[in-house]
């Protein structure tokens, strides 16, 4: 009996030790002492908005809870795909990225899924045949931003006779914000026969390109009434072009743009920009919460919206000191 009891006690002790050992080994990402390794691919640094977004994400995904592997794609899809494949090879816990364009991600996202690595989309969406290739998407409603810009224009144009000639500075060709902001804006504008978009071209979301394209618009078109820019940086570049052409931005040409960056509020305060539609980049903490849940295998919403507003130049002076980007 003594020998049997001894063997039973030894076996029980072995099971207990195995359980303790197995518990430690089974700890997943985010458990005590083990950071969540996140591979994040950013579009680039093309605007004030993007810089603020990167700062917010880096601050939220900080050690010791997270270990961030950051990649700047410099606005090139091939750089992002290369970064995502590198993250897969490194066996990160979660991949997050803001896609340069909407299409062309199917293969690399299938590779991430096959490797068991969940993907979180930030700021911009993708078009894929299988929505299960990514876990969730956090960002703005770009279509609604376009609608808000158009609604501001309708309100600002009350009592004005047509035609109202509009030029449009699009964002990066093929990107979700460019496609959706254009869609939302036209959805509202097309219902009013006074309005006509006479020129529409990409300024690639940059000040320099916005200035260059606006210069071309001014040479090609007489009597431009309104500029709709898909982001503030292009609008600020366009303001330079308008001034150099001897016109008054905000008066001779009314301007509405999207993002709500500090530079836009400065331009509104100076009377050179009429309105900006906010697209909030400071969602790092929301993203961190999503990544925690995704890494832990918890269910998450398919779509997480960022809170935003609309600002006009009569609000600029009061709002400017509050802007964090």
C-alpha angles and dihedrals in degrees: 000000000000091000093047091049089048092052092046092050091048091049092049090049090050091051091050092050091046091051092050092046092045091050092056093046092048095055107125132213112304096026117130111297095009118091123212106251109219127188109204124187114193123198092235139267099287097137147015087260093056093047090052091048092052091049091050093049094047092049093050096044094053132138141298094034094037137030108207125205104192128195129184110211094195088223093298122125093207089059091052094049089050090050093049091051089050090053090050091051090050090052096232116185096235135010120211125179145161104225119227091216135007102245137052099055101104098100099045093044090052088053090053091048092049088052090052094243115140118223127216118196116214129198095339132054131220134221112231134155092236119046091195088075087086130038102216145337126228119190149084130311098249094185090056090048089057090048091050091053090051093046090052089052092050091051092046090049097055109138094012118126120227156284097071106185114211131191119197129209105203125203125238110327111257095014120131096239092050094047096043099041089051091049095049094045094050092044089066100032095049090063091065115066093204091074127077128174101217099176132021125175139149120264090180092234092283132119094228094052092042090056092046095050093044090054088055091048092052092051094047100042134048121203101024107180104180139023118204110192122188090220139017096244092061089046091053090050089048091051088061091052092049092051092047088054089058096253131122114244112219091026112042088030118025113217132205122175141166136246108051097232122168091255090059091054090050089051091048091049088053090051094245099110123046104199143353127201111218120241104180114219095180098093098116094118092049089050092050090053092051092048091051090054095043092049090050091051093245121149114261133187115267090229130031117191125213118222114245144162145199122252131193131194093261087065096044101091094051094042100043097080089052096055114112096189 
